Amino acid sequence: MTTPTPDPGWKEFADHVVRETFSEHQGQCQCQGCSHHRGRCQKKFKSTERSAGGEGEEGWQADHRDGDHRNDSPGNCQILCCVCHRDKTARERRAEIARASR
């Protein structure tokens, strides 16, 4: 089984893009359905609750909607709670591993 390697082209979103996305969605997690809940996640956050990541952290993170970390366009930014972000990332990694093992 192949483990995905980090993409050297990975980009962070510009601060103004994250602020605009957070404001547009009123600080609510934009998850479309993860394994830990049904339907949309209903978590809402304050802008100061942004998390740098890490296991077990609470708060929110800016996520690359399409999974392409080189695409830092405003339309690719979404706000996810840490739990939904971990779930989405795990699904993307499983799919990438499955594609690599074909």
Backbone torsions as a table, in degrees:
resi	resn	phi	psi	omega
1	MET	NA	138.2	-178.5
2	THR	-97.5	135.3	175.9
3	THR	-95.7	130.9	-179.8
4	PRO	-63.3	143.1	177.4
5	THR	-98.3	150.7	179.0
6	PRO	-60.4	143.1	-179.3
7	ASP	-81.1	120.4	-179.7
8	PRO	-67.8	-13.3	178.8
9	GLY	-92.2	7.5	-177.1
10	TRP	-57.4	136.0	-179.9
11	LYS	-129.1	146.0	170.4
12	GLU	-84.2	152.9	172.3
13	PHE	-73.5	147.8	174.3
14	ALA	-63.1	147.0	-178.2
15	ASP	-54.8	-40.7	-178.1
16	HIS	-66.4	-31.7	178.0
17	VAL	-66.8	-44.1	179.6
18	VAL	-64.3	-45.0	179.5
19	ARG	-60.7	-45.1	-179.8
20	GLU	-64.5	-42.0	179.2
21	THR	-65.1	-44.1	179.0
22	PHE	-59.6	-46.3	-178.7
23	SER	-65.4	-44.9	-178.9
24	GLU	-57.8	-35.0	-177.3
25	HIS	-104.7	15.6	176.0
26	GLN	49.5	36.6	175.3
27	GLY	72.4	14.3	-178.5
28	GLN	-94.8	139.8	175.7
29	CYS	-57.5	132.8	-177.3
30	GLN	-96.4	15.9	-178.5
31	CYS	-55.8	140.4	179.8
32	GLN	-102.4	10.6	177.7
33	GLY	130.3	100.5	178.3
34	CYS	-108.7	174.1	-176.6
35	SER	-69.6	-18.4	-176.4
36	HIS	-92.4	-3.1	175.6
37	HIS	-153.8	165.9	177.9
38	ARG	-102.6	140.3	179.2
39	GLY	71.5	-147.5	-178.6
40	ARG	-82.0	144.1	172.1
41	CYS	-71.1	139.6	-177.0
42	GLN	-104.6	9.6	-177.3
43	LYS	-68.2	136.8	175.6
44	LYS	-122.2	145.8	-175.3
45	PHE	-132.0	161.2	168.4
46	LYS	-89.1	153.8	-179.2
47	SER	-60.7	-27.6	-179.1
48	THR	-75.0	-7.0	-178.1
49	GLU	-92.1	18.1	178.3
50	ARG	-64.8	136.9	-178.2
51	SER	-106.9	144.5	175.5
52	ALA	-82.4	-5.3	-179.6
53	GLY	104.3	177.2	-179.2
54	GLY	118.1	153.7	-177.0
55	GLU	-65.4	131.5	173.3
56	GLY	79.7	1.7	-179.3
57	GLU	-76.0	149.4	173.8
58	GLU	-103.9	168.3	-179.1
59	GLY	116.1	-161.4	-176.9
60	TRP	-128.5	162.0	179.1
61	GLN	-141.1	152.2	173.3
62	ALA	-85.2	130.0	-175.4
63	ASP	-120.5	146.0	172.6
64	HIS	-80.9	105.3	-174.3
65	ARG	-50.4	-44.6	-176.6
66	ASP	-88.3	1.5	179.3
67	GLY	79.9	-4.4	179.7
68	ASP	-91.9	102.5	-175.9
69	HIS	-72.0	-3.2	173.4
70	ARG	-89.4	-16.4	-178.1
71	ASN	-92.8	93.5	-178.7
72	ASP	-102.6	28.7	178.1
73	SER	-70.3	150.8	-178.1
74	PRO	-54.9	-37.4	-179.8
75	GLY	-69.4	-11.9	179.8
76	ASN	-95.8	-1.7	-178.0
77	CYS	-93.3	133.7	172.9
78	GLN	-140.1	154.9	179.4
79	ILE	-97.6	125.8	177.1
80	LEU	-129.3	144.4	171.0
81	CYS	-68.7	160.4	-176.1
82	CYS	-59.1	-37.4	-179.0
83	VAL	-66.4	-46.1	179.4
84	CYS	-66.2	-37.5	179.4
85	HIS	-63.5	-43.8	177.3
86	ARG	-62.5	-41.2	-179.8
87	ASP	-63.8	-46.0	179.6
88	LYS	-62.4	-45.0	179.5
89	THR	-62.0	-41.7	179.1
90	ALA	-63.2	-41.5	177.6
91	ARG	-63.1	-42.9	179.7
92	GLU	-64.2	-40.7	179.2
93	ARG	-66.7	-41.2	177.4
94	ARG	-61.1	-42.3	179.9
95	ALA	-65.7	-39.8	179.4
96	GLU	-66.0	-40.3	178.3
97	ILE	-65.2	-42.0	179.3
98	ALA	-63.0	-41.9	178.1
99	ARG	-64.5	-39.4	-178.2
100	ALA	-69.7	-26.6	-176.7
101	SER	-90.0	-0.2	179.9
102	ARG	-77.3	NA	NA
